[in-house]
Amino acid sequence: MTNSIADIIRQNGIMIIDGSMSTALEALGADLNSKLWTARALAVAPELVRRVHLDYFRAGADCGITCSYQATIPGLTENGYTEAEAEALIARSVQIFREAREQWWKEEGEQAGRQWPLCLAGIGPYGAYLADGSEYRGHYGVSDEVLDRFHRRRMEILKEAGADILLIETQPSLHEALLAAGIAEELGADYWVSFSCRDGRHICEGDLISDCARAFAEGHPHLRAIGVNCTKPEYIESLVRELRTATDLPIAVYPNSGETYDPVTKSWHGAADSKDFGEYALSFMRAGATAVGGCCTTVQQHVRQTVAARDTFLREGGASPVHMR
């Protein structure tokens, strides 16, 4: 069975993205306080990863992100795995998703008339491998050769494992995002690019988000969506409007719930924004987002709130003109 972002948006009006893998895993008892973060669960608690995917489908997600954000070959081999074991764990992230999707579809999805969920292969930036919060700063100071070697084999594995979309996410750097997109184009793989942003107009390295969208306007035939994730929710509406001035592709946004990340303890601190996540989600849709969900610190309740926001948006007659490839 196949599906696409365009098909889901045509059928549902807005595509619902799932929530955080890390927060949901911790709620199930997983210990993520290691340099491997969520990737550790692929080896020691795959059944919990499967449970997270199932819970998000049940909450209303139309797509889900694999547990591969921190699963990199250098990161895994530096933590005791062989290269073959590292590659197998990366592929396992897609296999677990596909198994959970099939189970959910047979148990309730098909009968409920839901859409077949898309498998989004989470591909974190080089900064995620550094495990020091660099995905919110960028400026790694490494060569293109290093970045290519870091991304290429993982992207090949995820595509070969059966991911529907390569999700090049939490990108603080336009340069790195373009490099990774170039690899996806060479592989002939559909992909979307999602940036981490420091305010309502700029990605973390400082480029205007609108300029980032323009940089992808030509020469990227396999690009299926562009957007923002792991960014404070109060910045998202502005970022969507900035993106909409520069692209007619689907705009996908999945912010965190407002806390601040501590790279030492690998945890989030401070109070989440007092505004209801569903209110935020509705404002993102009204601004022009066509896919909405949550990132760090969001869980199933945030997905359910986003589904409710979509219902409200569609009752209002909301629709966003986008170019469907």
C-alpha positions in Angstrom: 0.0 0.0 0.0 1.3 3.5 -0.8 0.3 7.0 0.1 1.8 10.5 -0.3 1.8 13.9 1.5 -0.3 15.2 -1.4 -2.8 12.4 -1.1 -3.2 12.9 2.6 -3.6 16.7 2.3 -6.2 16.3 -0.5 -8.2 13.9 1.6 -7.8 15.4 5.1 -7.1 19.1 4.4 -4.3 19.1 6.9 -1.8 16.3 7.6 -1.3 15.5 11.3 2.3 14.8 12.3 3.0 12.8 15.4 4.7 14.0 18.6 8.0 13.5 20.4 9.7 10.1 20.4 11.9 10.9 23.4 9.2 12.3 25.7 6.9 9.4 24.9 9.6 6.8 25.4 10.5 8.3 28.8 6.8 8.2 29.8 7.0 4.5 29.1 10.1 4.1 31.4 12.9 4.3 28.9 16.2 5.7 30.1 17.5 8.1 27.4 20.3 9.8 29.4 23.1 8.8 27.1 24.9 10.2 24.0 22.7 7.9 21.9 19.5 9.3 23.3 16.5 7.7 21.5 18.7 5.6 19.3 19.6 3.5 22.4 16.0 2.3 22.6 16.3 0.7 19.1 18.8 -1.8 20.7 17.4 -2.2 24.3 13.7 -1.4 24.1 12.3 -1.8 20.5 9.0 -2.8 21.9 8.6 0.6 23.5 9.4 2.3 20.2 6.7 0.2 18.6 4.3 1.2 21.3 5.0 4.9 20.8 4.2 4.7 17.1 0.9 2.8 17.9 -0.1 5.4 20.4 0.4 8.2 18.0 -1.6 6.5 15.2 -4.4 6.0 17.8 -4.2 9.6 18.7 -4.8 10.6 15.1 -1.4 11.0 13.4 -1.4 10.7 9.6 2.3 10.1 9.6 5.1 9.2 12.0 8.8 9.8 12.4 11.1 6.9 12.9 13.4 6.6 15.9 16.5 7.4 13.8 17.2 11.0 14.6 20.2 10.1 16.8 20.9 6.8 15.1 24.1 7.5 13.2 26.9 5.1 12.2 29.7 7.1 13.9 27.5 7.7 17.0 26.7 4.0 17.3 30.2 2.7 16.6 31.7 5.1 19.1 29.3 3.6 21.7 30.4 0.0 21.2 28.4 -1.2 18.2 30.1 -2.7 15.1 29.4 -0.9 11.8 27.2 -3.8 10.7 25.2 -3.6 14.0 24.9 0.2 13.6 23.5 -0.2 10.0 21.1 -2.9 11.3 19.8 -0.6 14.0 19.2 2.2 11.6 17.2 -0.1 9.4 15.4 -1.4 12.4 13.9 2.1 13.0 12.0 1.8 9.8 11.1 -1.9 10.3 9.6 -1.1 13.7 7.5 1.7 12.3 6.2 -0.5 9.4 5.3 -3.3 11.8 3.4 -0.8 14.1 1.6 0.7 11.1 0.5 -2.7 9.8 -0.7 -3.7 13.3 -2.7 -0.4 13.7 -4.1 -0.6 10.2 -5.5 -4.1 10.8 -6.8 -3.4 14.3 -8.5 -0.1 13.6 -7.1 2.2 10.9 -8.7 0.6 7.8 -12.1 0.0 9.4 -12.1 3.6 10.7 -11.5 5.0 7.2 -8.2 6.5 8.2 -5.4 7.3 5.8 -2.5 4.8 5.5 0.2 6.6 7.6 3.4 7.8 5.9 6.8 6.6 7.3 9.1 9.6 7.7 12.7 8.6 8.3 14.0 11.0 10.9 17.5 12.3 9.8 19.0 14.6 12.4 21.8 17.1 11.6 25.5 16.6 12.3 24.9 18.7 15.5 22.6 16.0 16.9 25.5 13.5 16.7 27.7 15.9 18.7 25.1 15.6 21.5 25.9 19.1 22.8 22.9 21.1 21.6 24.6 22.1 18.3 21.4 21.4 16.4 20.3 24.7 17.9 23.5 26.6 16.9 25.0 25.1 13.8 28.4 26.5 12.7 30.1 23.1 13.2 33.3 24.0 11.4 33.5 20.7 9.5 34.1 20.0 5.8 31.5 19.1 3.2 33.3 15.7 2.9 32.7 15.1 6.6 29.0 16.0 6.3 28.5 13.9 3.2 30.1 10.9 4.8 28.0 11.5 7.9 24.6 11.6 6.0 25.0 9.5 2.9 25.1 5.9 4.2 22.4 6.5 6.8 20.1 8.0 4.1 20.8 5.0 1.8 19.9 2.6 4.6 16.7 4.4 5.5 15.5 4.5 1.9 16.4 0.8 1.3 14.5 -0.1 4.5 11.3 1.3 3.0 10.8 4.8 4.4 8.3 6.8 2.4 10.0 10.1 3.0 13.5 11.1 4.1 12.9 13.7 6.8 15.9 16.0 6.9 15.0 17.7 10.2 16.1 20.1 12.9 18.5 21.7 10.5 20.2 24.8 11.9 22.2 25.3 8.7 21.0 26.0 5.2 24.3 24.7 3.9 24.0 21.4 5.6 20.3 21.1 4.5 21.2 21.7 0.9 24.0 19.1 1.1 21.7 16.5 2.6 19.0 17.4 0.0 21.5 16.8 -2.7 22.2 13.3 -1.4 18.4 12.6 -1.4 18.1 13.8 -5.0 21.0 11.5 -6.0 19.3 8.6 -4.4 16.0 9.5 -6.1 14.3 9.6 -2.7 11.3 11.8 -1.8 12.2 14.1 1.2 11.3 17.2 3.1 13.5 19.7 4.9 12.7 21.1 8.3 14.8 23.8 10.0 15.4 24.7 13.7 14.8 28.4 14.2 15.9 31.0 16.8 13.1 33.5 16.3 10.1 34.2 14.0 12.2 34.9 10.9 15.7 33.2 11.2 17.0 29.7 11.3 19.5 29.0 14.0 22.6 29.9 12.0 21.0 33.2 11.1 19.7 32.9 7.6 16.2 34.2 6.9 13.7 31.3 6.7 12.3 32.8 3.5 15.7 32.8 1.9 16.0 29.1 2.8 12.8 28.4 1.0 14.0 30.3 -2.0 17.2 28.3 -2.0 15.1 25.2 -2.6 12.8 26.7 -5.2 14.6 25.1 -8.2 16.7 22.0 -8.8 15.0 19.9 -6.1 12.3 17.8 -7.9 12.0 15.2 -5.0 11.4 17.9 -2.3 7.8 17.3 -1.0 7.6 19.8 1.9 9.5 22.4 3.8 9.1 23.6 7.3 10.2 24.1 10.9 10.5 21.8 13.9 12.0 21.8 17.5 11.4 25.5 17.8 9.4 27.5 20.3 5.7 27.5 19.4 5.3 31.2 19.7 7.7 31.7 16.6 5.9 29.3 14.3 3.0 31.4 13.0 5.5 34.1 11.9 7.8 31.5 10.3 4.9 29.9 8.4 3.9 33.3 7.0 7.6 34.0 6.0 7.8 30.6 4.3 4.5 31.1 2.5 6.0 34.3 0.8 8.7 32.1 -0.7 7.2 28.7 -1.5 4.0 27.0 -2.7 5.1 23.6 -1.4 3.3 22.1 1.7 4.6 23.8 4.8 5.1 21.3 7.7 5.6 22.5 11.3 6.0 20.6 14.5 7.3 22.8 17.4 8.2 21.7 20.9 5.9 22.9 23.7 8.1 25.7 24.9 10.7 24.5 27.3 14.5 25.0 27.1 16.8 22.2 26.3 19.8 21.4 28.5 22.4 19.5 26.4 24.3 18.3 29.6 21.4 16.5 31.2 19.6 15.9 27.8 16.4 17.2 29.4 14.0 20.1 29.0 13.4 22.7 31.7 11.1 25.6 32.4 7.4 25.9 32.0 5.7 25.2 28.7 3.8 28.1 27.2 0.5 28.7 28.9 -1.3 28.8 25.6 -3.1 25.6 24.7 -1.2 23.6 22.0 -4.4 23.2 20.0 -4.8 27.0 19.9 -1.3 27.2 18.5 -2.0 24.5 16.0 -5.1 26.3 14.7 -3.1 29.5 14.3 -0.4 27.6 12.3 -3.1 26.2 10.0 -4.7 29.7 9.5 -1.2 31.1 8.7 -0.8 28.5 5.9 0.7 25.4 7.4 -0.5 22.2 5.7 1.1 19.7 8.0 1.1 20.2 11.8 2.3 18.2 14.8 4.7 18.3 17.8 8.4 17.8 18.5 10.2 17.6 21.9 8.0 17.5 25.0 4.8 16.9 23.0 2.9 13.6 23.5 -0.4 12.0 22.4 -2.5 14.7 24.0 -0.9 17.3 21.8 -1.6 15.2 18.7 -5.3 14.9 19.8 -5.4 18.7 20.3 -4.0 19.2 16.8 -6.6 16.8 15.3 -9.3 18.9 17.1 -7.7 22.1 15.7 -7.9 20.6 12.2 -11.6 19.9 12.6 -12.1 23.5 13.7 -10.0 24.8 10.7 -12.0 22.8 8.2 -15.3 23.8 9.7 -14.2 27.4 9.1 -13.7 26.5 5.5 -9.9 26.8 5.8 -7.7 25.6 3.0 -4.2 26.5 2.0 -3.2 26.7 -1.7 -0.2 24.6 -2.2 1.7 23.0 -5.0 1.4 19.2 -4.8 4.2 17.2 -6.4 
